[in-house]
Amino acid sequence: MSLQDINTRIAKAETAAGRAQGSVRLIAVSKVQPNERVEAVLEQGHRCFGENRVQEASGKWPAFRESYPDIELHLIGPLQTNKARQAMDLCDAIHSVDRPKLAKTLARLAQEMGSCPDLFIQVNTGEEEQKAGILPKDADAFIAECRDLDLPIQGLMCIPPVEEEPALHFALLAKISERNGLTGLSMGMSSDFESAIALGATHVRVGSAIFGDRVKQPG
């Protein structure tokens, strides 16, 4: 599959959902992809990318931005508090605000730096013990806490359990978002983004369908 194929499918899903063309942002997930694959997508005009790890992103994107200054970089993986400043310097959006300690760190750094990336709160819709994210029952209170810290919360993010129907989780995330007056919904990946768009996704995260299978790292 190609970038053009994915964009065509997104456009069709927008139309089917009665939504405006261009209302969904495609985040090309470039984690663990070799630079030549990333550059091929850049050469096709795409500028919005997602990375899982700050360390990998910092080794890849500053050089690309010298040639493509309009790149928009989203951190979609877990963020350690000791990497928060680096992430804020590097990224235009962080999708994994998932705990009070991180929220407070981001708020302090935003005051020091005078700016802050767009933020999405990660909700653990499946209540999976091994997965990061605020539990649905705690989401309203955490959203309020982040707002009290003057953080620029744009929306919510989720990663549904692999063995469950993703639409149920997308609908839950949309419900939490709506009752809290948030407009951003970061949900949907290569296998289910059309379902996510039907339920209101504003950002979909697609990797292997654009770049091909990830390259295994040594070790």
C-alpha positions as CSV (number, residue, x, y, z in Angstrom):
1,M,0.0,0.0,0.0
2,S,1.1,3.6,-0.5
3,L,0.7,7.0,1.0
4,Q,-1.7,7.9,-1.8
5,D,-3.8,4.8,-1.1
6,I,-4.1,5.7,2.6
7,N,-5.0,9.3,1.7
8,T,-7.7,8.1,-0.7
9,R,-9.1,5.7,2.0
10,I,-9.2,8.6,4.5
11,A,-11.0,10.8,2.1
12,K,-13.6,8.1,1.4
13,A,-14.1,7.5,5.1
14,E,-14.6,11.3,5.7
15,T,-17.2,11.4,3.0
16,A,-19.0,8.2,4.3
17,A,-19.1,9.8,7.8
18,G,-20.5,13.1,6.4
19,R,-17.3,15.0,7.4
20,A,-15.4,17.7,5.6
21,Q,-12.5,16.6,3.4
22,G,-9.3,17.3,5.2
23,S,-10.8,17.1,8.7
24,V,-8.6,14.1,9.6
25,R,-4.9,14.5,10.1
26,L,-2.8,11.5,8.9
27,I,0.2,10.9,11.3
28,A,2.7,8.7,9.4
29,V,4.2,6.6,12.1
30,S,7.9,6.5,11.3
31,K,9.3,4.7,14.4
32,V,11.9,2.1,13.6
33,Q,11.8,3.0,9.9
34,P,15.1,3.6,8.0
35,N,15.7,7.2,6.9
36,E,15.4,6.4,3.2
37,R,11.8,5.2,3.7
38,V,11.0,8.4,5.7
39,E,12.6,10.6,3.1
40,A,10.6,8.9,0.3
41,V,7.4,9.9,2.1
42,L,8.7,13.4,2.7
43,E,9.4,13.6,-1.1
44,Q,5.8,12.8,-1.7
45,G,4.8,16.0,0.2
46,H,3.7,14.5,3.5
47,R,4.8,16.4,6.5
48,C,3.1,15.0,9.6
49,F,5.0,12.2,11.4
50,G,4.8,10.2,14.6
51,E,7.5,8.8,16.8
52,N,7.4,6.6,19.8
53,R,10.6,7.4,21.5
54,V,12.2,10.8,22.2
55,Q,15.7,9.3,21.8
56,E,15.0,8.0,18.3
57,A,13.2,11.1,17.2
58,S,16.0,13.4,18.4
59,G,18.5,11.3,16.3
60,K,16.3,11.5,13.2
61,W,14.3,14.7,12.8
62,P,16.6,17.7,13.4
63,A,18.5,16.7,10.2
64,F,15.3,16.2,8.2
65,R,14.0,19.6,9.4
66,E,17.0,21.3,7.8
67,S,15.7,20.2,4.4
68,Y,12.0,20.2,5.3
69,P,11.4,23.0,7.8
70,D,7.6,22.5,7.8
71,I,7.7,19.0,9.3
72,E,5.1,18.5,12.1
73,L,6.3,15.9,14.6
74,H,4.0,14.1,17.1
75,L,5.2,12.0,20.0
76,I,2.8,9.1,20.3
77,G,4.7,6.8,22.7
78,P,5.2,6.9,26.4
79,L,7.1,9.9,27.8
80,Q,9.4,9.8,30.8
81,T,9.4,12.9,32.9
82,N,13.2,13.2,32.5
83,K,12.7,13.4,28.7
84,A,9.9,15.9,28.8
85,R,12.1,19.0,28.1
86,Q,13.7,17.3,25.1
87,A,10.2,16.2,23.8
88,M,8.9,19.7,24.2
89,D,11.8,21.2,22.2
90,L,11.5,18.6,19.5
91,C,7.7,17.9,19.1
92,D,4.7,19.9,17.9
93,A,2.3,17.6,19.8
94,I,2.5,15.0,22.5
95,H,-0.2,12.3,22.5
96,S,0.7,10.4,25.7
97,V,0.0,12.7,28.7
98,D,-1.0,9.8,31.0
99,R,-0.4,10.7,34.7
100,P,-0.4,13.7,37.1
101,K,3.4,13.7,37.6
102,L,4.0,14.2,33.8
103,A,1.3,16.8,33.6
104,K,2.9,18.8,36.4
105,T,6.3,18.5,34.8
106,L,5.0,19.7,31.4
107,A,3.3,22.7,33.1
108,R,6.5,23.7,34.9
109,L,8.5,23.4,31.7
110,A,5.9,25.3,29.7
111,Q,6.3,28.2,32.1
112,E,10.1,28.1,31.9
113,M,10.1,27.8,28.1
114,G,7.3,30.1,27.3
115,S,5.6,27.6,25.0
116,C,4.1,24.1,25.0
117,P,3.3,21.5,22.3
118,D,-0.3,20.6,21.7
119,L,-1.2,17.9,24.2
120,F,-3.5,14.8,24.1
121,I,-4.4,12.8,27.2
122,Q,-4.0,9.1,26.8
123,V,-7.0,7.1,28.1
124,N,-6.6,3.4,28.9
125,T,-10.0,2.5,27.5
126,G,-9.4,-1.2,27.9
127,E,-8.2,-0.8,31.5
128,E,-5.2,-3.0,30.7
129,E,-2.7,-3.3,33.5
130,Q,0.3,-3.3,31.2
131,K,-0.8,-0.3,29.2
132,A,-0.3,3.4,30.1
133,G,-3.1,5.9,30.3
134,I,-5.7,7.4,32.6
135,L,-8.6,5.0,33.4
136,P,-11.9,6.1,32.0
137,K,-13.4,6.7,35.4
138,D,-10.5,9.1,36.2
139,A,-10.5,10.9,32.9
140,D,-12.8,13.8,33.8
141,A,-10.9,14.7,36.9
142,F,-7.5,14.4,35.1
143,I,-8.7,16.6,32.3
144,A,-9.8,19.2,34.8
145,E,-6.4,19.0,36.6
146,C,-4.5,19.6,33.3
147,R,-6.7,22.6,32.6
148,D,-6.0,23.9,36.0
149,L,-2.3,23.7,35.1
150,D,-3.0,25.8,32.0
151,L,-1.9,23.0,29.7
152,P,-3.0,23.2,26.1
153,I,-5.1,20.0,26.0
154,Q,-6.3,19.5,22.5
155,G,-8.0,16.1,22.9
156,L,-7.7,12.5,23.9
157,M,-5.8,9.4,22.6
158,C,-6.4,5.7,23.0
159,I,-4.9,2.4,21.8
160,P,-7.6,-0.3,22.0
161,P,-6.9,-3.8,23.2
162,V,-5.8,-6.0,20.3
163,E,-8.4,-8.7,21.0
164,E,-11.4,-6.4,21.3
165,E,-13.6,-4.5,18.8
166,P,-11.9,-1.2,18.4
167,A,-15.1,0.7,17.6
168,L,-16.3,0.2,21.2
169,H,-13.1,2.0,22.5
170,F,-13.3,4.7,19.9
171,A,-16.9,5.4,20.9
172,L,-16.0,5.5,24.6
173,L,-13.1,8.0,23.9
174,A,-15.5,10.2,21.8
175,K,-18.0,10.2,24.7
176,I,-15.4,11.3,27.2
177,S,-14.1,14.0,24.8
178,E,-17.6,15.4,24.1
179,R,-18.6,15.8,27.7
180,N,-15.4,17.6,28.4
181,G,-15.6,20.0,25.5
182,L,-12.5,18.6,23.7
183,T,-12.4,18.4,19.9
184,G,-9.3,16.3,19.2
185,L,-9.5,12.5,19.0
186,S,-6.2,10.6,18.3
187,M,-7.4,7.1,17.5
188,G,-7.2,4.6,14.7
189,M,-4.2,2.8,13.2
190,S,-3.5,0.9,10.0
191,S,-6.1,-1.8,10.6
192,D,-9.0,0.2,11.9
193,F,-8.6,3.9,11.0
194,E,-11.8,4.0,8.9
195,S,-13.8,2.9,11.9
196,A,-12.1,5.6,14.0
197,I,-13.0,8.2,11.4
198,A,-16.6,7.1,11.4
199,L,-16.6,7.8,15.2
200,G,-14.9,11.2,15.0
201,A,-11.2,10.7,14.9
202,T,-9.3,13.9,14.0
203,H,-5.8,12.2,14.0
204,V,-5.1,8.7,12.8
205,R,-1.8,7.0,13.3
206,V,-0.7,4.8,10.3
207,G,2.7,3.2,10.0
208,S,3.3,-0.1,8.3
209,A,0.6,0.5,5.7
210,I,2.6,3.5,4.5
211,F,6.2,2.5,5.1
212,G,6.1,-1.3,5.0
213,D,7.0,-3.7,7.9
214,R,9.2,-2.2,10.6
215,V,12.9,-3.0,10.4
216,K,14.0,-5.0,13.4
217,Q,16.6,-3.3,15.6
218,P,19.9,-5.1,16.4
219,G,19.9,-6.8,19.8
